[in-house]
Amino acid sequence: MDVFVSRLHPLTSDKELIECANETAASCDIKVVDLACTQLKSKYEHLYSSFHFAVCVEVQQFKAAIDEFMSAEAWPSGILVKRFLNQKMDQHCLRLCTFNCRSVKRTLSEVHSLCEGCDFLFMQEHWLLPTELDILNNISSEMTYIVSGGALNSTHSLTWNSMALAILLLT
């Protein structure tokens, strides 16, 4: 998960931000696999500083991590927090995820969160009847899907970000 944090004191260091992120994760029992923090060039460096930090967590805790790190309560008052988008990086990086949802109806919020963080999502055991497959269309307006498989509980689907596929086909 990539997060953009801004409006911090100009002398804030990346170590302080990492310490804050680790404390937030520990308070919510989120196991951080990897954490990287990079200071960005701010427009007015004498007024505030901005950072990009990347947090890697286990897939089972991905939704909880997004909810926690993107919430205003996780950060000091007045801090701007939003999803980090780096167009240069996104053009050269293809993000793949796999998820055994064991009923997509039961795990819609997790699937939605995964769709926001990846370009291709491979889902196993979505357990949808052929008449219910339209549920996959409503998960994300930016994603498209195809379904393959036989028996109800062994059906698989592939969901992809339409823009990522266009970039992949063009390059």
TILUM-95091 format. One line per 4 residues: number of its first residue (from 0); their letters; for each residue x, y, z negated of C-alpha. Coordinates in nm, 4 decimals, always signed. Example, Ala and Ser with C-alpha at 12.3 -4.5 7.8 and 13.67 -1.06 7.14 Angstrom:
% TILUM-95091
0 = AS = +1.2300,-0.4500,-0.7800 | +1.3670,-0.1060,-0.7140
This chain:
% TILUM-95091
0 = MDVF = +0.0000,+0.0000,+0.0000 | +0.1407,+0.3393,+0.0975 | +0.0473,+0.6468,-0.1064 | +0.1135,+1.0183,-0.0494
4 = VSRL = +0.1522,+1.2207,-0.3709 | +0.1899,+1.5988,-0.3616 | +0.1604,+1.9200,-0.5660 | +0.4113,+1.7892,-0.8193
8 = HPLT = +0.6574,+2.0174,-0.9976 | +0.9472,+2.1033,-0.7611 | +1.2000,+1.9338,-0.9919 | +1.0081,+1.6041,-1.0161
12 = SDKE = +1.2363,+1.3115,-0.9341 | +1.1559,+0.9839,-0.7608 | +1.2550,+0.8039,-1.0832 | +0.9806,+0.9879,-1.2743
16 = LIEC = +0.7250,+0.8894,-1.0136 | +0.8367,+0.5242,-1.0221 | +0.8132,+0.5287,-1.4021 | +0.4598,+0.6733,-1.3802
20 = ANET = +0.3554,+0.4082,-1.1244 | +0.5001,+0.1264,-1.3373 | +0.3159,+0.2553,-1.6459 | -0.0093,+0.2746,-1.4488
24 = AASC = +0.0350,-0.0805,-1.3179 | +0.1214,-0.2142,-1.6644 | -0.1829,-0.0490,-1.8233 | -0.4081,-0.2344,-1.5741
28 = DIKV = -0.2207,-0.5665,-1.5739 | -0.1183,-0.5202,-1.2104 | +0.2004,-0.7092,-1.1261 | +0.4171,-0.4923,-0.8994
32 = VDLA = +0.6236,-0.7055,-0.6612 | +0.8140,-0.4113,-0.5125 | +0.8035,-0.0340,-0.5499 | +0.9836,+0.2247,-0.3378
36 = CTQL = +0.9626,+0.6013,-0.3614 | +1.0900,+0.8629,-0.1158 | +1.0828,+1.2381,-0.1608 | +0.9422,+1.4199,+0.1421
40 = KSKY = +1.0217,+1.7668,+0.2690 | +0.7561,+2.0024,+0.1331 | +0.6488,+2.3130,+0.3191 | +0.7135,+2.5281,+0.0103
44 = EHLY = +0.9839,+2.3375,-0.1793 | +1.0115,+2.6078,-0.4457 | +0.6404,+2.5629,-0.5345 | +0.5856,+2.1861,-0.5248
48 = SSFH = +0.7317,+1.8515,-0.4242 | +0.5782,+1.5635,-0.2278 | +0.6530,+1.1912,-0.2236 | +0.5720,+0.8753,-0.0344
52 = FAVC = +0.5673,+0.5636,-0.2424 | +0.5062,+0.2095,-0.1301 | +0.3695,-0.0424,-0.3777 | +0.3655,-0.4153,-0.3039
56 = VEVQ = +0.1373,-0.6318,-0.5158 | +0.0015,-0.9838,-0.4875 | -0.2985,-1.0090,-0.2545 | -0.5353,-1.1002,-0.5408
60 = QFKA = -0.4569,-0.7649,-0.7040 | -0.4609,-0.5538,-0.3860 | -0.8076,-0.4036,-0.4397 | -0.7381,-0.3303,-0.8074
64 = AIDE = -0.4094,-0.1630,-0.7108 | -0.5796,+0.0547,-0.4487 | -0.8534,+0.1537,-0.6930 | -0.6017,+0.2376,-0.9640
68 = FMSA = -0.3292,+0.4174,-0.7681 | -0.5775,+0.6189,-0.5617 | -0.7780,+0.7355,-0.8643 | -0.7312,+1.0854,-1.0048
72 = EAWP = -0.7035,+0.9426,-1.3592 | -0.3770,+0.7655,-1.2735 | -0.1983,+1.0954,-1.2127 | -0.1465,+1.4226,-1.3987
76 = SGIL = -0.4147,+1.6869,-1.3478 | -0.3892,+1.8871,-1.0234 | -0.1927,+1.6239,-0.8293 | -0.2994,+1.5482,-0.4706
80 = VKRF = -0.3113,+1.1741,-0.3955 | -0.4156,+1.0192,-0.0655 | -0.3302,+0.7387,+0.1722 | +0.0108,+0.7842,+0.3345
84 = LNQK = -0.0028,+0.7818,+0.7136 | +0.3224,+0.7865,+0.9046 | +0.2472,+0.7831,+1.2747 | +0.6073,+0.7125,+1.3712
88 = MDQH = +0.6166,+0.4109,+1.1418 | +0.2684,+0.2917,+1.2465 | +0.3674,+0.2830,+1.6131 | +0.6530,+0.0419,+1.5433
92 = CLRL = +0.5058,-0.1685,+1.2655 | +0.2281,-0.4232,+1.2969 | +0.0659,-0.5130,+0.9653 | -0.0794,-0.8665,+0.9439
96 = CTFN = -0.2878,-1.0011,+0.6554 | -0.4512,-1.3347,+0.5836 | -0.7302,-1.3922,+0.3356 | -0.9224,-1.7024,+0.2303
100 = CRSV = -1.2402,-1.5236,+0.1314 | -1.4492,-1.8268,+0.0290 | -1.7666,-1.6429,+0.1362 | -1.7269,-1.3019,+0.2919
104 = KRTL = -2.0571,-1.1925,+0.1353 | -1.9048,-1.2413,-0.2104 | -1.5791,-1.0621,-0.1255 | -1.6942,-0.7751,+0.1009
108 = SEVH = -1.5149,-0.5055,-0.1004 | -1.1846,-0.6981,-0.0928 | -1.2170,-0.7588,+0.2822 | -1.2937,-0.3883,+0.3363
112 = SLCE = -0.9823,-0.2891,+0.1375 | -0.7665,-0.5335,+0.3326 | -0.8985,-0.3918,+0.6618 | -0.7824,-0.0458,+0.5542
116 = GCDF = -0.4294,-0.1734,+0.4917 | -0.3656,-0.3924,+0.7943 | -0.3912,-0.4060,+1.1714 | -0.4878,-0.7746,+1.1983
120 = LFMQ = -0.6798,-0.9650,+0.9315 | -0.7059,-1.3441,+0.9594 | -0.9971,-1.4644,+0.7442 | -1.0585,-1.8249,+0.6487
124 = EHWL = -1.3786,-1.9727,+0.5068 | -1.6047,-1.6735,+0.5630 | -1.9035,-1.9126,+0.5329 | -2.1343,-1.7135,+0.7576
128 = LPTE = -2.4102,-1.8705,+0.9609 | -2.4120,-1.7825,+1.3327 | -2.7074,-1.5510,+1.2667 | -2.5093,-1.3667,+0.9950
132 = LDIL = -2.1919,-1.2930,+1.1940 | -2.3020,-0.9328,+1.2442 | -2.1964,-0.8721,+0.8824 | -1.8376,-0.8660,+1.0145
136 = NNIS = -1.9286,-0.5667,+1.2348 | -2.0284,-0.3641,+0.9294 | -1.7064,-0.4108,+0.7311 | -1.5139,-0.1351,+0.9097
140 = SEMT = -1.6003,+0.0846,+1.2064 | -1.2367,+0.0688,+1.3233 | -1.2191,-0.3114,+1.3287 | -1.3322,-0.5642,+1.5899
144 = YIVS = -1.3703,-0.9367,+1.5281 | -1.3827,-1.2781,+1.6929 | -1.4864,-1.6069,+1.5316 | -1.3697,-1.9614,+1.5947
148 = GGAL = -1.4163,-2.2929,+1.4210 | -1.6629,-2.5708,+1.3678 | -1.8186,-2.6623,+1.0367 | -1.9693,-2.3890,+0.8231
152 = NSTH = -1.6990,-2.3866,+0.5539 | -1.4061,-2.4235,+0.7930 | -1.4934,-2.1307,+1.0203 | -1.2199,-1.8720,+1.0808
156 = SLTW = -1.2270,-1.5173,+1.2072 | -0.9730,-1.2696,+1.3348 | -1.0385,-0.9020,+1.2717 | -0.8219,-0.6305,+1.4236
160 = NSMA = -0.7855,-0.2570,+1.4295 | -0.8869,-0.1478,+1.7789 | -0.6232,+0.1284,+1.7886 | -0.3461,-0.1138,+1.6870
164 = LAIL = -0.4435,-0.3531,+1.9629 | -0.4422,-0.0670,+2.2147 | -0.0922,+0.0343,+2.1019 | +0.0208,-0.3285,+2.1175
168 = LLT = -0.1155,-0.3700,+2.4713 | +0.0358,-0.0436,+2.5927 | +0.3895,-0.1099,+2.4632
